[in-house]
Each structure stands twice: as C-alpha cells, then as structure tokens.
Amino acid sequence: MARNIAKRFATMKLLYWKPIITGSGVKYEAPVEFKGFYIGNAAFGDGGISEMVASRFDKRDNLVLFYLCEPEVDGYVSWKNTLAELTEEGLLDVSPSELKDTHLIKSVTVLTMLGSKSTTLENSAYIVSVV
C-alpha cells in the first residue's frame, strides 16, 4: 500500500455530520471528530485534480481535507466547533444547519494515493467543497 501523504496535512480536529436521506427530508447522524484540514478559499484549476490546488483561479471554493473519514454530499463539516463544546452546551442533537460555523458539503473529490492497487479508506484523501 502506498503511503497516504494526506496524513501529514491532517493536523486539525474537525467535526462531520453524515446525512441520512429519509422520505421526509434529510436527518444527520451524531457528529464525529476526525483529522483533516481546512484548506481555505482555493480551487483545483481548469484541468481538474491533475493540477495543483491554488488560490489564483477565478472560481474558488472553501475546500476541506478529510483523512480516514469518508464524507458525503449534503453532509456538514465544521473546523471551528469541537465535540467537547457541543456536548457541554447540549447541542449534540441539534441539526448542523442550525449551528453556527457549520458548512454544507456540495461536492466530494476522492484522491487515491499513487502506487495503490485499489481504493480504500486508508490510501485515500477526500477534498470537499463547502458552502
């Protein structure tokens, strides 16, 4: 298995709310803490993921790196809230859309590390674009 270089960049603890699609709308699982990194206002460039992530392009999004956590579109992420704070304030059962400093995931890009024979959670990095 190839080394996952995302591990070196995943220096922040972030929160992720996985969406659960129901017949009456979207609910969310309890938040989970994971290692990742808020990349910031950047873009992949015109050629997709084969180009470098940069902030020089016209269309930029807030990008977030997920390491050892597989995100889904319509989930939520926060790089400002902590699980301890939400527990202390009794906000674990509150929808992430109602919380301050949470961001809706609008797209997910999966990057498999070079030299990998198959795509697994351990040899992948996920970069999400958030609103």
Summary of the structure (lengths in Angstrom):
residues: 131
radius of gyration: 15.2
end to end distance: 33.7
largest distance: 44.8
contacts: 359
relative contact order: 0.26
helix: 12%
strand: 41%
